[in-house]
Amino acid sequence: MSASGGTKAIVAALGANLAIAVAKFVAFLFSGSSSMLAESVHSVADSGNQGLLLLGGKKARREATPQHPFGYGRERYIYAFLVSIVLFSVGGMFALYEGYEKIKDPHEIEAWYWPVGVLVFAIIAEGFSFRTAIKESNETRGSLSWKEFVRRAKAPELPVVLLEDLGALVGLVLALGGVGLSLATGDGVWDGIGTLCIGALLIIIAIVLAAETKSLLLGEAAGTDEVEKIKNAVVDGDTVTRVIHMRTLHLGPEELLVAAKIAVQHDDTAVEVANAINAAEARIRAAVPIARVIYLEPDIYSEAAAAAGTNPAKAPGGAPDTPTESGH
C-alpha cells in the first residue's frame, strides 16, 4: 500500500471532519440536541485521529540509528493504535455519557432546522471523504474483500480512515434518526437513544481498530503470496537447492525483514556460496521490493536431521516454516 494513497485519504478526511465539527457545534448551540453534541465531539476526535496518523507517517520516515537499527517504520502502527484509544475514550465513552444524561433529563429540540441541515451537510461531506478512502483502497486491495483488506493490510492508514468514515456516516444517520423521532414525537428521549447508539458504534469500531493494530505492533509475517515469492526467488537449483526454514517480519508497512537458512551443495567453495547468497538476495529484492533487510545462512540439508525432528519449527519458540497470512 503506498503511503501517498493513505496520506491523500487522511487529508480528505481531515478537511471534511474539521468543517463538519464546526457546523455540528453551531447546530448544537442553537438546538441543544445531545446527538449533535455527541457528533460534534466525534468529529473533533476524528480530526485529532487524522492528525495522529499524519504525525505517525512523518515520524516513520526517520533514518535508522544505532539505537534503532531497523528504523522507525512501526511508528505508523503505534499512532494507529492511539487512534483506537482516542476513538474509544473521547468519542464512544463521551457519547454514552451524553446519551444517558439526555434520557435521564430529556428536553425538546429547539431550532430543528439547524441540526437537520447540518446533518445533511455532514452526510454529504463524509460521503466525499469515504469515497476518497474507497478509491485509494481499491488501488491496493486487489481481489480481497473489504473485510479481508481491513484484516490483512500492513499499512494501517487506509483501513483506519475507512472504518472511521463508515462509522461517521452510520453515526450521522443515527443522529438524524434520533433528532427526527424527537421532532416527530416531541419526546427528547429519542435524541438520547440516538446518542447512545452513536457511542456504542464508536466503541465497536475502536475495539476492531485496536485488535487490528495490536497484531501489527506485535509483529506480523509477510503474506502468503510474498512468502512464496521469496522462497521461489531464493532457490536457483544450482548452488542453493532449497529453503530449510525461513522467517519474515514486517519492520513497517513497507519494509520487510527476511531471515532464512538455505541449503547449499556440500562441495561448493566459500566464494561460490557467498556469490550464491548475494545473487539470492538480489532475486528476493526483485521479487518482493519491500524485502529490504535480508539475512541468509548457508547450511547442508540433511534428510536424517529433518526426519529426527531437528526442524526449528518443532523446537520451543519455533514457528511454522511457511507462516500463514494472519488476519491481524
N, C-alpha and C positions, 0 to 999 in steps of 0.2 A: 504494500500500500504506500503510495507516495505521500511524503509529508506535505507537499504542496496542495494535494487534494483535501487532506484533513484541515489544513490551515484555511483554505477557501471556505469550507463548510463552517468552521468555527467563527470566522469573521462575519459571515452572513447571519449566523445565529446570534452573535453578539449585538450586531446592529439592530436586528429585529427585537431582541429582548429589551434593550435599553429604551427603544421607542415605546414598546408595549408597557414597560414598567411605569414610565411617566404617565401614560394615558390611564392606566389602571388606578394609580394613586389619585389622580384627579377625579376619576369616577367614584372612588371610594369616599373622598371628602364630600362630594355633592350628594351621594346616595346613602352612605352609611352601610352598604352591603358588606357582610363578612366574607362572602365569596370573592368580592372584588379585592378586599384586603389580603386574603389568602393568595389570590392570584398575583397581586402586586408583589408580595414577598417571594412568591415562586419565581417571578420574572427577574427580580433582583438577585436571587440565589443563582438562577441560570446564567445571568450576566457575569457574576463572580466566577462561576464554574468555567465559562469560556475564557475568562482572564487567566484562570489557573492552567488550563490546557495550553494556552499560548505561552505562558511562562515556562511550563514544563518542556515544551518544544524548544524554546530558546536555550534553556539550561542543558538539554540533552546534546546540543551541538558543541559543547565544550570539548577541547582536546584532552586526550588521556594524559594522566600524570603518574609519577612513580607511586603515589599512594593509591591511585585508581587506574591501574594499567589497562583495564579493559574499557575505559571511557565512562561516559555518563548517560548512555542510551536509556537506562532504566528510569531516569528522571521522569520520562513520559508516563511510565506506569505508576510512579508514586503520585504524581499530580492527578492522574485519572482516578486513583483511589481516594484522594482528598475530595474530589468532586462528589463521589458517592456519599461521603460523610456529610458534606455541606448540604446536599440534596435531602438527606435523611433528617438532619437536625434543623436546619434553617427553614427548609421547605415543608417537609412532611409533618414534623412534630408541631411546628407553629400552626399549620392548618388544622390539625386535630384539636389543638387547644382553642383556636378561634371558633371552630365549629361547635365545640362543646359549650363555650360561653354564649354563642348565639342561640343555641337550642334552649339553654337554661334561662336566658333572658331575651326572647325574640322581640323584634320591633319591625315595623313596616319599612319598606324601602322607599326612600324619597327620591324624587327626580329620576324616575325609572329610565328615562331616555339616555342618561349618562352611562350606566353600566351596560345596557343593551348595545348602545352604539360602540362603546369601547370594546366590548367582547367581539362584536362582528369585525371591527378593525383588527383586533388581535388575532382572530382566526385567519384572516387574510394574510397578515404579516408572518405568522407562524407557518402557514401553508407554504409561503415563499421560501422560508428557511428550511423547512422539511424537504421541499422539492430539491433544493440545492444539495442537501445531505444525501438524498437518494441518488441524484445524478452522479455525484462524486463517488459514492459507494459502488454504483453499477459498473464503474470503470475498473474496479479491482475485485469484486466478489465472484466474477465468472459465473459458473453454473451452480454455485452454492445457493441454498435457500436463505432467506433473511435470518432465520434462526441460526443456521449453521454459520453464516457470516459473522453475526454478533459473537458467537461462541468461539470461533476459530481465528478471528482476526488478531494478528500480533500487534498491530498499531491500534492503540485504544481510542484515538480521537473520533473517528467516524462512527464507531458503534456508540460511543458516549453521546455524541450530538444527535444521532438517530433516535436513541431512546429518550433523550431529553425533549426533543421536538415532538416525538409521538406522545409523550406524557403531557406536554404543554397543550397539544391540540385536544386530547381527550379531556384534560382538566378544564379547558375553556368551554367545551361542550357541557361538562358537568356544572360549571359555574352558570352558564346560560340557562341550563335546565333548572337549577336552584332559584335563580332570580326570576325566571319565567313563572315557576309554580308559586313563588311567593307573591308575585304580582297578580296571578290569576285567582289565588285563594285568599289573599290578604293576610296570610299567615307567614311570619318571618322564620318559622321553624324550618321551612323548606330551604331557605337560604343557608341555614346552619347545616342541614343534612348534606347539601351540595358541597359545602366546605369540608365536612368530614370525609366525603368521598374523594375529594382532591387530595387530602392528607394521606389517606390510605393508598391512593395511586402513587404518590411520590415516594412513599416508604417502600412499596413493592419495587419500583424502578431502582431506588437506591440500593436495595438488597441485591438485586440482579447485577448491577454495576459493581458492587463490592465483591461479589463472588467471582465475576469475570476477571477483574483487575488483580485480585488476590492471587489467582493462579499465575498470572503473568509476573507478578512480583516474586513468587516462589521460584520461577524459572521453568520455562516450557521448552520442550524439544522442537525441532523443526517438524513441519507437517510431513505426512506420509509421502507425498509426491517428492518433496525436497530430499527426504532420506533416500529414496530410491535413486534419484538423480545423482546424489553424491556417491552412493555405492557403485553405481554403474560407471561413474567417472574415475573412481579410484583404480579399478581393475583394468590392466592393459593386456592381460593374457600372456604376458611375456615375463617381465620381472615381478610385477605384482599379480599374484594369482587369485587372491580372494581377500575379503574383509573378515578378519577373525571376530572382532566386535567393534562397535562404534557408539559414541555418544555425541549428541548435539545439544546445544543450549543457546537460546536467544539472549544475547547481551543487550539487546534493544530491538525495537521493531524492525530495523533494517540492518542488523549486524548479528551474524551467527558464528558461534564457536563450534568447530568440528574437531573431535579427538578420536583417533581410531588406531587399532593395532592391525597391521596389514601383513599378509603372508608373502614372503619373497622366496626366490629359489635358493636352496641351501648352498649352492656353489657360486653364487654371484659375489663379485668383489664389492668392497665398500664404496668404491666410486660408482659402480653400476647401481647399487642400492640408493645412494644419495641422488643420482640423476633421476632414478625412477620416482623417488619421493617428490622431487621438485616438479617433475612432469605431472604427477598425480595432483599436486596442489594447483597447478595451472589449469588442469582439466576440471577440477572441482569448482574453481572460481568462475570458469567459463560456463559451467552448467548451472551453478547457483551463485550469482554475483554477490549476494549478501553474506556468503561464507568468507569472512574476512580474516578470521583467526583460525588457523589450521595446525593441528599437531598430529603427525603420523609417526607411529612407532613400528619399525620393521621387526618381524619375528618369523620363525619357521613353524608352519602349521603342522600339527600332529593329530592324526585321527585318534590315536590311542588316548592322548590327553583330553580330547574333546569327549570321547566316549566315557572317560573316567570321571567326568563332571567337573573339570577344572575351568570350564567356561565361566568367566566373571559374572555372567548373568545369573549363575546359580550360587554365587558366593554372597555372603552377608553384605548388604548395602548395594548389591548389583542391581542392574535394570535390564529389561529385555534388550536383545541385540537390535531389534527393529522397533523403536518406540512408536506406539500408536499415536495418532494425532489427537491431542487432548481437546476436550470441549471447554477448557478453562476450569 
